[in-house]
Amino acid sequence: MHTLDTLDAMTQHQSTQTMKPATAAKKLGVYLDATPADFREGVVSRTELNTLQSDPPQWLRDLRRDGPHPARWSRRSWACPSPGSHAAGSPRHSPPSRSRR
């Protein structure tokens, strides 16, 4: 009986799990400031996030298509290196080697 009580509590916890709008926007791949006010000012449940991903409303489709896009998506589409990619040992951004004479 104890196992069923624990399982029931876990199921209830999963169904009420919520996240901040910034987290949901990141998971949806959109810029938070471009989302509607009611999205930014509320909380998003796991169920709502799943619904937004599987059947996005028009505002979400428009944002994904037209932007503005988060910086990481913009860099990727322009083939720009991400910040920190110039770290030591990165062959793409290593300084040119000097030839000895």
C-alpha positions, 0 to 999 in steps of 0.5 A: 500500500505504501508504494501506491501512495508514493506513486500517487503522490509522484503522479500528482507532482508531475501533473502540477509541475510548472516553470517560469515563462523564461524557461518555457520560452527557451524550451520553445526556442523563442525570445521571451520579450517577443511573447504575448504579455499573458505568457510572460506574466504567468507560469507554464505547466508541463502540460501547457508546454507539451500542448504548445510544442505539439499544437503551437498557436498562431503567435508561436508559429509567427515568432518561430518563422519571423522572429525576433530569434534568441541569439543562439539561433541567430548565430547559428543561422549566420554561421557565427561562432558562439561566444567562448569558441575562441578558447584555447585549443580551438583549431578554428580560432587559433592564432596563426603559427609563426614559422621559424627561420 
